[in-house]
Structures are given as C-alpha cells and as structure tokens.
C-alpha cells in the first residue's frame, strides 16, 4: 500500500513540474520560475536517515572544478502548492532541505536558474558539462567533498522521469536547470537539463 502511495506521489510530482514550468516560465526579462513539484514523500524518513550517515552538515557552496565558477547554496522548502522554491537571482542555487545532505544515501536536489534578467548564471554550464567532470561541494562545517558527473540528460519539460525527483532513490546529487528553446507562447523554456553526481 505504501509503495502504491509513493508511486502515485512521484507521478504527481513529475506531472506537476511540467505543468508548473509552462505556467510560470520566465518572460524575456527572466522573471523567477519556481522549480520542481508537488509534495515530495516521506520527508521525516529522510531527516531520520541523516542521523546514521557520516555527512551531517548542510551544503553551502558548489564549484564547477573545470571552470572554477562557484555559486553559493541556500536551503529551500516547498511553496504553498507543494513545489520546491528556487531563490531569486544568479548568486545562489537552491538545495531542497528535506532531501539528503549531498553524499548521503538518498537523492539530494539542487536547482538553479540558467539565466536571470538577460544574464547567464553558473547553472548555464550544465548545458556543456561532460561526464567525468568533478564538482566540489562545501558544507556548513567547512568540509569539502568531490563529486563526479555520472550522467547528463535533457528532457522535454513534460517528460522528466519520476525518478529524477525521488528523494529516496539511490545515492546521488541531482542538479536541475532549464534549457532548450525559449518559446513565450508555450510558456518559456521547453527542456530541462538533469545532471547526476556521485561522491568520489
């Protein structure tokens, strides 16, 4: 029964993501889109897992090692509709605070804007990043860990797999941003870049 409920929630999450982006994608002045989707399941279970794994500090900074571009990370929750918030601007990325600390068992979700008010941001590099590249994540306790890109996929906004947003699946970090053509009549950017990282 629990598995059926979890599957149903994940399906709602993915479908909601596509709908929300089409309704709230930025205009040519790149007003803020709110990324990701309906309620993410078993938040309490994710919190309890943190107590038994060795990473116990929140992420505060991300660095693309090849380009040496860095971006600060701030924790976010869900909005009133059950979708993950994304902070304004290009100076920060957003970590869903109910997902795992990066490197612990589970799926840690980090999202950022591709651009903002006509300027490209650090997460635009996800369009060019290659498998095997390293990304450094710094934690609140000053610890730094190295992650490797193991997969990059581009999906239509309406066709992102449910597994991308499942915070209990695997041991990974998932980076998310918009990409593709910007078509105002269809709600903005038509695709999503999904980059998967594993702790080295």
N, C-alpha and C positions, 0 to 999 in steps of 0.2 A: 504494500500500500504506500509506504514511504517512498519507494523507488518511483512509483507512478506519479506521486505528487511532485517529486523533484524533477522528473522529466517534463511534466506539464509546466512547471515554473520556468524551466530553462527555455522551453519552446516559446513561452510568452515573452521572455526576456529578449530573445533574438528578433522575434517579430516586432516587438515594440521598438527596438533600436532602429530598424529600417524606417518605421513609420515616423518616429520622432525626428530623425535627421531630415526627412523630406519636409516635415512641417516647420523645422527650426534651423535649417542650414543657413549660414551667413549670407548676407547680401554682398554686393561688391565692396562694401566698406567693412566686410567681415565681422558683423556683429556676432556675439558669442553663441555658438551652438552648445547645447547641453548633451553630453555624450552618454551613451550606454543606456540601460533599460530597466524594465520592471524588476521588482524585488528579487534580490539575489538570495538564494535559500541558505538556511542553516548558519546564520551569522554567529550564533552563540557557540556552535561547534567549532567554527574557525577560530574564535577567540580562545577557546579551551585548548586547542592544539598548540598555540603559541607557548604554553607553559611547559611542553615536553620536548620542544626542539631548541636548537642552540642559538638561533637568532631571535633576540628579544627586544630589538630597537627598531624604531620606525625609519624608513628611508628619507633622506633629506636632500640628496643631490645625485644627479646622474651625469655621467660623462661619456660621450662617444669617443672612444680612445683614438680612432684613426684621425678624426678631425680636431680632437681636443676641445670640442664645444661642450659646454656644461649647461645644465639647467637645474634650478632648484626644484624640489618636490614638496608639495604640501598635501596633507591628508584631506580627503573629502568624504562626504556621506552621500545620501540619496536626497533628491528633491521630493516635493510633496506628491509627485506622481510615481515615485519609486525608481527614478532614473539617476544614474551616477552623475554628480555635478563635475564640471571642469572649470577651473579657475580662469578668470579673465586674463588676457594678455599673453605674451610670449616668454615672460621671465620665469614662469613656473609651470611644471607639469603637475598632474593630479593623481594621487595614489588613493585607491578605494580602501579606506581604513578598516573595512570589515573583511577584506581579503587578507591573505597571509603576508607576513613580512617576507620580502624577496629572499629566496634561498631556502625557505622552509617548505615542507610538503604542502601542496596546495597551489593554487593559481593566483599570483599577485598581479592585480590590474593597475596599469599606469597609462594614463591618456594625456595627450597634449594637442594643442592647436597646431595645424600645419602653418597657418598664417593668421595675421590679425591686422585689420585696418590697412591692408595693402603691403604689409611686410612679412617676409618669410621668417619662420621661427625654427628653433632647434629640431623639432619633431618632423620638419620637412625632410630631414636627412633619412628618415625611414624609407622614403621612396628610392633611395640609392644604396642603402646599406646592403652588405653582402653576407651570405652565410659564412660563419667562421670569425667574423669580426668580434672584437671584445667591447663590452660596455662596463664601466665601473659604476658601482652604486655605493654611495657613502651613507652611513647610518647616523642617527642622532648621537650615538655613543662614540662617534669619530671613527669607528671601524669602516674599512673599505673592502668590498668584495668584488671579484671579477666574474662577469657573466659572458657567455658566448652566444652569438646568434646561431640558432639551430634550424630556424625556418622563417621564411617570409612568404606571406600570401597576400594577394589582393583580391577582394571580393566586391561584388556589387553590394550597395548598401542594404538591399533587401534580401541578400543571400548569405549573410555571415552565419557560419555554423553555430549551433547551440553550444558546442564545446568551448568556443572561444571565451564565453562569459561564465563558464562553470568554475567557481572559485575553489571547488574541492577536487578538481581533476588534475592529476599529475603533480609534478614538482617543477614549476616553471614561473617565469615572469612574462606577462603579455603586454606589449606596447601597442597602442592604438592611436591612429590619426586618420584624417580624411585625405583623399587623393582623387585623381581622375579629373574628368571634365567638370567645370562649374557651369551648370545649366540653371539659370534663375527660374525658368518656367517649371522645372522639375524639382525645385526645392534646394538647389545648391550642388555640392559635390556628390558625385554619383557612386564613388567607390570608397573602400576603407583599406588601409594598409594594416596588416596584423603581423607583428614581429614577435617571435617566441625566443626567449632566452633561457639558458640553463646555467647554474652555478658551475664555475670551473674548479 
